[in-house]
Amino acid sequence: MKKVLHKARWKARLIRRHFSVLSLSLIALIVIRVVLATSSYRTALRLIEKAPPRRLPDIPVIVIVWAVRHTARLVPRASCLTQALAVRYLLSRIGESCVIRVGMAEGGKRPLDAHAWVIHEGRVLIGGETEEISRFTPLVDL
């Protein structure tokens, strides 16, 4: 019981500390999800690139990735592309750049599987571990 309470308090402190980035992440995911549902990824990319260059306080990259992963659970059908675009948007707000890589793989759940992941400074930030994404053939970098 003590362990459960300790973990709950720890999570509450974490959420309080990073409330602003969690809120921005949720808003970004919702907007991007709606744009992808009604338009194309190109439109979403244009919106991200045209966003006003308001700077966020220095937020570690890992906190941005954590926020997107956790708030994506609240957005129905927040696909890998939706999450990748949200990470790109939030990283641009702290002055960091990244690459969204889109790949395809045969087999799996469907005859063709598509997947998107984010690469920042040579590391995969979101979209799976290197072993998981190695089955995808990269098609395009956004």
C-alpha positions in Angstrom: 0.0 0.0 0.0 2.8 2.4 0.9 4.5 1.6 -2.4 1.3 2.5 -4.4 0.8 5.8 -2.5 4.5 6.7 -3.1 4.1 6.0 -6.8 0.9 8.0 -7.0 2.5 11.0 -5.2 5.6 10.8 -7.5 3.3 10.8 -10.6 1.3 13.8 -9.3 4.5 15.7 -8.7 5.8 14.9 -12.2 2.5 16.0 -13.7 2.5 19.3 -11.7 6.1 20.1 -12.7 5.5 19.5 -16.4 1.8 20.6 -16.7 2.6 23.2 -19.3 4.4 20.8 -21.7 1.7 18.2 -21.1 -1.0 20.7 -22.0 0.8 21.9 -25.1 1.4 18.3 -26.1 -2.3 17.4 -25.8 -3.3 20.4 -27.8 -0.7 19.7 -30.5 -1.9 16.1 -30.7 -5.5 17.0 -31.0 -4.9 19.7 -33.7 -2.6 17.4 -35.7 -5.0 14.5 -35.4 -7.9 16.6 -36.8 -5.7 18.0 -39.6 -4.6 14.5 -40.6 -8.2 13.3 -40.5 -9.5 16.1 -42.7 -6.5 16.9 -44.9 -3.0 15.5 -45.5 0.3 15.3 -43.7 1.7 18.0 -45.9 -0.9 20.4 -44.5 0.1 19.4 -41.0 3.7 20.0 -41.8 3.0 23.4 -43.3 1.1 24.4 -40.1 4.0 23.2 -37.9 6.5 25.1 -40.0 4.4 28.3 -40.0 3.7 28.2 -36.3 4.8 31.4 -34.6 8.3 31.1 -33.2 7.3 31.4 -29.6 10.0 29.9 -27.5 9.2 27.5 -24.7 11.4 27.5 -21.6 14.3 25.1 -21.7 12.5 21.8 -21.6 14.6 18.7 -22.0 14.0 16.7 -25.2 13.2 13.6 -23.1 10.4 15.5 -21.3 8.8 16.4 -24.6 8.9 12.8 -25.8 7.5 11.6 -22.4 4.7 14.2 -22.6 3.7 13.2 -26.2 3.7 9.5 -25.3 1.5 10.0 -22.3 -1.0 12.5 -23.7 -1.3 10.4 -26.9 -3.2 7.9 -24.8 -6.0 10.5 -24.5 -6.3 11.2 -28.2 -8.2 8.6 -30.2 -6.2 7.1 -33.1 -3.1 9.2 -32.3 -1.0 7.2 -34.8 2.8 7.1 -35.0 2.6 9.9 -37.6 0.4 12.1 -35.3 2.9 11.6 -32.4 5.9 12.2 -34.7 4.5 15.5 -35.9 3.6 16.6 -32.3 7.2 15.8 -31.2 8.5 17.8 -34.2 6.3 20.8 -33.4 7.3 20.8 -29.7 11.0 20.4 -30.5 10.8 23.3 -32.9 9.4 25.4 -30.0 12.6 24.8 -28.0 14.9 25.5 -31.0 15.7 21.8 -31.8 15.4 20.2 -35.2 14.6 16.6 -36.0 13.7 14.3 -38.9 10.5 12.3 -39.2 11.3 9.1 -41.1 8.5 7.2 -42.8 9.0 3.5 -43.7 7.1 0.5 -45.1 7.3 -3.2 -44.3 5.7 -6.2 -45.8 4.0 -8.7 -43.5 2.9 -8.1 -40.0 -0.8 -7.4 -39.3 -1.5 -6.1 -42.9 0.1 -6.9 -46.3 1.9 -3.5 -46.0 2.7 -1.7 -42.8 3.6 2.0 -42.7 5.4 3.5 -39.7 6.8 6.9 -38.7 9.5 7.6 -36.2 11.5 10.7 -35.1 15.3 10.9 -35.3 17.1 13.6 -33.3 20.9 13.9 -33.2 21.2 10.3 -34.6 18.9 8.7 -32.0 15.3 7.5 -32.4 13.2 9.5 -30.0 9.7 8.1 -30.6 8.4 5.4 -32.8 10.1 2.3 -31.3 13.4 0.7 -30.6 16.0 0.2 -33.3 15.2 -3.5 -33.5 11.5 -2.8 -34.0 12.0 -0.2 -36.7 14.7 -2.1 -38.5 12.1 -4.2 -40.3 10.8 -1.0 -42.0 12.4 0.2 -45.3 12.8 4.0 -45.0 10.9 5.8 -47.8 11.0 9.4 -47.0 12.4 11.9 -44.5 10.1 14.8 -43.6 
